[in-house]
Amino acid sequence: MAKKNAYKNMSTKKKSRKLFWGTLAPLLTVTIVSCTFFYDISHKIIEYYIDAQLTGTIEKINSSVLERLNPVMVNIEDFSNFASLSDDTQIYVPLVQTFQKNLEYSSGFYYSSKRSTLQEGSIFVHNSGWTPPAGYDQTTREWFKSAINNPGQLAFSSPFIDADTGELIITISHSVNDTEGNVKGIVACDILLSKLTSLFDNTSISKNSSVNMITSDGYYITNKDSSKIMKKKYFDETQYKGDLTKWMRGTLQTSKDRKNYFAISKVGLSPWYIVIEGPVRDFTGQLSNTIIIFELALAVFSIIAAVYNIFVIKKMREGEQEMGAALFEETQNLVVSAKENAATAQDQSAAVKEIVATMEDSNALSESISKKIQAVSKVADKTSRDVIDGVNSIEKNVAQLHAIFDANQQTIDGMKILSERIESIWDIVTLINNVADQAKIIAFNAELEASSAGEAGKSFRIVANEIRRLSDGIIDGTKEIKERINEIQHSSDSLILASESGTQKINEGYESAKNLGEMFDSIKNSAEITASSAGDITEIIQQQTTASEQILIALKQISAGVENFTVATDSISASSENIRTMSEAMNNSMKSSDQEENSAKKERK
């Protein structure tokens, strides 16, 4: 509150100054931060660009050097291979001339035997026909000794001044074997160093960069200052501070420090190296100047924007009084409307609460009905299961009665068959009785005949007598069998009658059980319909309960929304009152500022 009063009491001049710096400071901050960020990003991009340029340039130079050297190296090796196939000394002249023809950068192609030219029998063949002067000993030359010490390999000499032309020469040599594999001579080719230096003279990474070729000892092979070639060492002049042993290991390498950039790479199989060096400021200097100019331009733009902003604000204040008065009037209307809305919202909130209470009672009643219907459904389900069990039991009883009926019917059929068999036994018994009667008659006749025979028929009479007695026994036995058969037949007839009576009773019981099963089926269907209807009613009641709960939840949400609306309306009413107060204060402040400006104008006049 104290800060607000201090700002109100502040003069218009101080307000304008504070507004100016409040507008300018963020713009200047954004300018400095963006330029710093842009510088860092640009520096990283420049580092990648330098690495790419160094790598590309070295590879390009290396490729160009090898493009000039490869034909020479190939011809030297081909000469060595051809010359090794024969020990005929007459082939050296045509071979030397043939292999020299297509060598653009060669100044001489020649062959020398292993024996010194100072000795008899030595051979020295040059493509131009040049013959060594008196006292010339090729065995003391670097190109000769290197090839002898490294048989089967290409040897590269250090640059030297040619005695005839006065130009710097580099010699590539290779040993030549005889047919037995022993070294018999050396083939060599001179290359003008000026043919290679042109590559380096026309190559540049940046304004102050240097691109040179050096020996493995560090001596310059190429340099813009010809006085340094093979006299000054690159190691003594380079700004590279790292380990030179690792730096000269042969692979393509790049490096940078805060001030300089460096690159090095070996040239093919030769002992020479391409080195590049230069100041980093060649790339970053222009960038720094660009960033400084950009910062100054943004600073000037920020000042202009701040001044223009103050001018626009002053123009806008001319219409602020009318807007303040309109805002004050609209705010008062808003306060009145907010209070009316608050009262309406309170009435709606009370009505919604009553509806919520009614719905809660309805929901509780629906839940009670649902529980009772569920209990009825459970009882109906149990009744249905009991009826199903009863139906199953009746079906089993019916099946058992049917089995008893079948068994009783089989018994009756068996008794009838037995009766028929007894009838057949009657016939057999009658037959036996007839046979016994005949046997008795025959025995009686035999006995009579035996009596008439006297003593001779005595034994026959005894047999006949025994036969007659046996016949009587058989007749008595058949009578007893007849009596037993009569008893069995009488019992069988009684049993058949009883069985037929039982069968009739079983049929009656079967029909009764069948009728009872149909009644239970009807009861079961009714119980199932009752259980299904109870389940449907339960589901409907549950759906109604769920719908009631959703309605209740929605009403509660509406009630909460109405309460929130009431709170929000009260808050809007309070905010509107605050806005009205602020509008009144703003109008007063603007009037005070106008009065101060008018007073200042009068004082200046």
JOQUI-V70898 format. One record per residue. N is the residue number from 1. RES is the residue in three letters. D_CENTER is the distance of its C-alpha to the mean C-alpha in whole Angstrom. Layout:
((N;RES;D_CENTER) (N;RES;D_CENTER))
This chain:
((1;MET;59) (2;ALA;61) (3;LYS;58) (4;LYS;59) (5;ASN;63) (6;ALA;63) (7;TYR;61) (8;LYS;63) (9;ASN;66) (10;MET;65) (11;SER;66) (12;THR;65) (13;LYS;65) (14;LYS;63) (15;LYS;61) (16;SER;60) (17;ARG;60) (18;LYS;57) (19;LEU;55) (20;PHE;56) (21;TRP;54) (22;GLY;51) (23;THR;50) (24;LEU;51) (25;ALA;49) (26;PRO;45) (27;LEU;46) (28;LEU;47) (29;THR;44) (30;VAL;42) (31;THR;43) (32;ILE;44) (33;VAL;40) (34;SER;39) (35;CYS;41) (36;THR;40) (37;PHE;36) (38;PHE;37) (39;TYR;39) (40;ASP;36) (41;ILE;34) (42;SER;36) (43;HIS;37) (44;LYS;34) (45;ILE;34) (46;ILE;37) (47;GLU;36) (48;TYR;34) (49;TYR;36) (50;ILE;39) (51;ASP;37) (52;ALA;36) (53;GLN;39) (54;LEU;41) (55;THR;38) (56;GLY;39) (57;THR;43) (58;ILE;43) (59;GLU;41) (60;LYS;44) (61;ILE;47) (62;ASN;46) (63;SER;45) (64;SER;49) (65;VAL;50) (66;LEU;49) (67;GLU;50) (68;ARG;54) (69;LEU;54) (70;ASN;52) (71;PRO;55) (72;VAL;57) (73;MET;55) (74;VAL;55) (75;ASN;58) (76;ILE;59) (77;GLU;57) (78;ASP;59) (79;PHE;62) (80;SER;62) (81;ASN;61) (82;PHE;63) (83;ALA;66) (84;SER;65) (85;LEU;66) (86;SER;70) (87;ASP;72) (88;ASP;74) (89;THR;75) (90;GLN;76) (91;ILE;72) (92;TYR;71) (93;VAL;73) (94;PRO;71) (95;LEU;68) (96;VAL;68) (97;GLN;69) (98;THR;66) (99;PHE;63) (100;GLN;65) (101;LYS;65) (102;ASN;61) (103;LEU;61) (104;GLU;61) (105;TYR;60) (106;SER;63) (107;SER;66) (108;GLY;67) (109;PHE;66) (110;TYR;69) (111;TYR;69) (112;SER;71) (113;SER;72) (114;LYS;72) (115;ARG;75) (116;SER;77) (117;THR;78) (118;LEU;81) (119;GLN;82) (120;GLU;83) (121;GLY;81) (122;SER;78) (123;ILE;76) (124;PHE;75) (125;VAL;73) (126;HIS;72) (127;ASN;71) (128;SER;74) (129;GLY;76) (130;TRP;77) (131;THR;79) (132;PRO;78) (133;PRO;81) (134;ALA;84) (135;GLY;82) (136;TYR;79) (137;ASP;77) (138;GLN;73) (139;THR;72) (140;THR;72) (141;ARG;70) (142;GLU;66) (143;TRP;65) (144;PHE;67) (145;LYS;66) (146;SER;62) (147;ALA;62) (148;ILE;65) (149;ASN;63) (150;ASN;59) (151;PRO;60) (152;GLY;58) (153;GLN;56) (154;LEU;56) (155;ALA;58) (156;PHE;58) (157;SER;61) (158;SER;61) (159;PRO;63) (160;PHE;66) (161;ILE;69) (162;ASP;71) (163;ALA;74) (164;ASP;75) (165;THR;73) (166;GLY;72) (167;GLU;69) (168;LEU;66) (169;ILE;65) (170;ILE;62) (171;THR;62) (172;ILE;60) (173;SER;61) (174;HIS;61) (175;SER;63) (176;VAL;64) (177;ASN;65) (178;ASP;68) (179;THR;68) (180;GLU;68) (181;GLY;65) (182;ASN;67) (183;VAL;67) (184;LYS;70) (185;GLY;69) (186;ILE;66) (187;VAL;65) (188;ALA;64) (189;CYS;63) (190;ASP;64) (191;ILE;62) (192;LEU;63) (193;LEU;61) (194;SER;62) (195;LYS;59) (196;LEU;56) (197;THR;57) (198;SER;57) (199;LEU;53) (200;PHE;53) (201;ASP;56) (202;ASN;54) (203;THR;50) (204;SER;49) (205;ILE;46) (206;SER;48) (207;LYS;52) (208;ASN;53) (209;SER;50) (210;SER;52) (211;VAL;51) (212;ASN;53) (213;MET;53) (214;ILE;54) (215;THR;55) (216;SER;54) (217;ASP;57) (218;GLY;56) (219;TYR;59) (220;TYR;58) (221;ILE;58) (222;THR;58) (223;ASN;58) (224;LYS;60) (225;ASP;63) (226;SER;64) (227;SER;66) (228;LYS;63) (229;ILE;62) (230;MET;63) (231;LYS;65) (232;LYS;62) (233;LYS;59) (234;TYR;56) (235;PHE;55) (236;ASP;58) (237;GLU;57) (238;THR;53) (239;GLN;51) (240;TYR;49) (241;LYS;49) (242;GLY;46) (243;ASP;47) (244;LEU;49) (245;THR;48) (246;LYS;44) (247;TRP;45) (248;MET;47) (249;ARG;45) (250;GLY;44) (251;THR;41) (252;LEU;40) (253;GLN;39) (254;THR;39) (255;SER;40) (256;LYS;41) (257;ASP;43) (258;ARG;44) (259;LYS;47) (260;ASN;47) (261;TYR;44) (262;PHE;44) (263;ALA;43) (264;ILE;44) (265;SER;44) (266;LYS;46) (267;VAL;48) (268;GLY;47) (269;LEU;49) (270;SER;52) (271;PRO;53) (272;TRP;52) (273;TYR;49) (274;ILE;48) (275;VAL;48) (276;ILE;47) (277;GLU;48) (278;GLY;49) (279;PRO;49) (280;VAL;45) (281;ARG;48) (282;ASP;48) (283;PHE;44) (284;THR;44) (285;GLY;48) (286;GLN;47) (287;LEU;44) (288;SER;46) (289;ASN;49) (290;THR;47) (291;ILE;45) (292;ILE;48) (293;ILE;50) (294;PHE;47) (295;GLU;47) (296;LEU;51) (297;ALA;50) (298;LEU;48) (299;ALA;50) (300;VAL;53) (301;PHE;51) (302;SER;50) (303;ILE;54) (304;ILE;55) (305;ALA;52) (306;ALA;53) (307;VAL;57) (308;TYR;56) (309;ASN;54) (310;ILE;57) (311;PHE;59) (312;VAL;57) (313;ILE;57) (314;LYS;61) (315;LYS;61) (316;MET;58) (317;ARG;61) (318;GLU;64) (319;GLY;62) (320;GLU;61) (321;GLN;64) (322;GLU;64) (323;MET;60) (324;GLY;61) (325;ALA;64) (326;ALA;62) (327;LEU;59) (328;PHE;62) (329;GLU;63) (330;GLU;60) (331;THR;59) (332;GLN;62) (333;ASN;61) (334;LEU;57) (335;VAL;59) (336;VAL;61) (337;SER;58) (338;ALA;56) (339;LYS;59) (340;GLU;59) (341;ASN;56) (342;ALA;56) (343;ALA;59) (344;THR;57) (345;ALA;54) (346;GLN;56) (347;ASP;58) (348;GLN;54) (349;SER;53) (350;ALA;56) (351;ALA;56) (352;VAL;52) (353;LYS;53) (354;GLU;56) (355;ILE;53) (356;VAL;51) (357;ALA;53) (358;THR;55) (359;MET;51) (360;GLU;51) (361;ASP;54) (362;SER;53) (363;ASN;50) (364;ALA;51) (365;LEU;54) (366;SER;51) (367;GLU;50) (368;SER;53) (369;ILE;54) (370;SER;50) (371;LYS;51) (372;LYS;54) (373;ILE;53) (374;GLN;50) (375;ALA;53) (376;VAL;55) (377;SER;52) (378;LYS;52) (379;VAL;56) (380;ALA;56) (381;ASP;53) (382;LYS;55) (383;THR;58) (384;SER;56) (385;ARG;55) (386;ASP;59) (387;VAL;60) (388;ILE;58) (389;ASP;59) (390;GLY;62) (391;VAL;62) (392;ASN;60) (393;SER;63) (394;ILE;66) (395;GLU;64) (396;LYS;65) (397;ASN;68) (398;VAL;69) (399;ALA;68) (400;GLN;70) (401;LEU;73) (402;HIS;72) (403;ALA;72) (404;ILE;75) (405;PHE;77) (406;ASP;76) (407;ALA;77) (408;ASN;81) (409;GLN;81) (410;GLN;81) (411;THR;83) (412;ILE;86) (413;ASP;85) (414;GLY;86) (415;MET;89) (416;LYS;90) (417;ILE;90) (418;LEU;91) (419;SER;94) (420;GLU;95) (421;ARG;95) (422;ILE;97) (423;GLU;99) (424;SER;99) (425;ILE;100) (426;TRP;103) (427;ASP;104) (428;ILE;104) (429;VAL;106) (430;THR;109) (431;LEU;109) (432;ILE;109) (433;ASN;112) (434;ASN;114) (435;VAL;113) (436;ALA;115) (437;ASP;118) (438;GLN;118) (439;ALA;118) (440;LYS;120) (441;ILE;123) (442;ILE;123) (443;ALA;123) (444;PHE;126) (445;ASN;128) (446;ALA;127) (447;GLU;128) (448;LEU;132) (449;GLU;132) (450;ALA;131) (451;SER;134) (452;SER;136) (453;ALA;136) (454;GLY;137) (455;GLU;136) (456;ALA;134) (457;GLY;131) (458;LYS;131) (459;SER;128) (460;PHE;127) (461;ARG;128) (462;ILE;126) (463;VAL;123) (464;ALA;123) (465;ASN;124) (466;GLU;121) (467;ILE;119) (468;ARG;121) (469;ARG;119) (470;LEU;116) (471;SER;116) (472;ASP;117) (473;GLY;114) (474;ILE;112) (475;ILE;114) (476;ASP;113) (477;GLY;110) (478;THR;109) (479;LYS;110) (480;GLU;108) (481;ILE;105) (482;LYS;106) (483;GLU;106) (484;ARG;103) (485;ILE;101) (486;ASN;103) (487;GLU;101) (488;ILE;98) (489;GLN;98) (490;HIS;99) (491;SER;96) (492;SER;94) (493;ASP;95) (494;SER;95) (495;LEU;91) (496;ILE;90) (497;LEU;92) (498;ALA;90) (499;SER;87) (500;GLU;87) (501;SER;87) (502;GLY;84) (503;THR;82) (504;GLN;83) (505;LYS;82) (506;ILE;79) (507;ASN;79) (508;GLU;79) (509;GLY;77) (510;TYR;74) (511;GLU;75) (512;SER;75) (513;ALA;72) (514;LYS;70) (515;ASN;71) (516;LEU;70) (517;GLY;66) (518;GLU;67) (519;MET;67) (520;PHE;64) (521;ASP;62) (522;SER;63) (523;ILE;63) (524;LYS;59) (525;ASN;58) (526;SER;60) (527;ALA;58) (528;GLU;55) (529;ILE;55) (530;THR;56) (531;ALA;53) (532;SER;51) (533;SER;53) (534;ALA;52) (535;GLY;49) (536;ASP;49) (537;ILE;51) (538;THR;48) (539;GLU;45) (540;ILE;47) (541;ILE;48) (542;GLN;45) (543;GLN;44) (544;GLN;47) (545;THR;46) (546;THR;42) (547;ALA;43) (548;SER;46) (549;GLU;43) (550;GLN;41) (551;ILE;44) (552;LEU;45) (553;ILE;42) (554;ALA;42) (555;LEU;46) (556;LYS;45) (557;GLN;42) (558;ILE;45) (559;SER;47) (560;ALA;45) (561;GLY;44) (562;VAL;48) (563;GLU;49) (564;ASN;46) (565;PHE;48) (566;THR;51) (567;VAL;50) (568;ALA;48) (569;THR;52) (570;ASP;53) (571;SER;51) (572;ILE;52) (573;SER;55) (574;ALA;55) (575;SER;53) (576;SER;56) (577;GLU;58) (578;ASN;57) (579;ILE;56) (580;ARG;60) (581;THR;61) (582;MET;59) (583;SER;60) (584;GLU;64) (585;ALA;63) (586;MET;61) (587;ASN;64) (588;ASN;67) (589;SER;65) (590;MET;65) (591;LYS;68) (592;SER;69) (593;SER;67) (594;ASP;69) (595;GLN;72) (596;GLU;71) (597;GLU;71) (598;ASN;74) (599;SER;76) (600;ALA;74) (601;LYS;75) (602;LYS;79) (603;GLU;79) (604;ARG;78) (605;LYS;81))
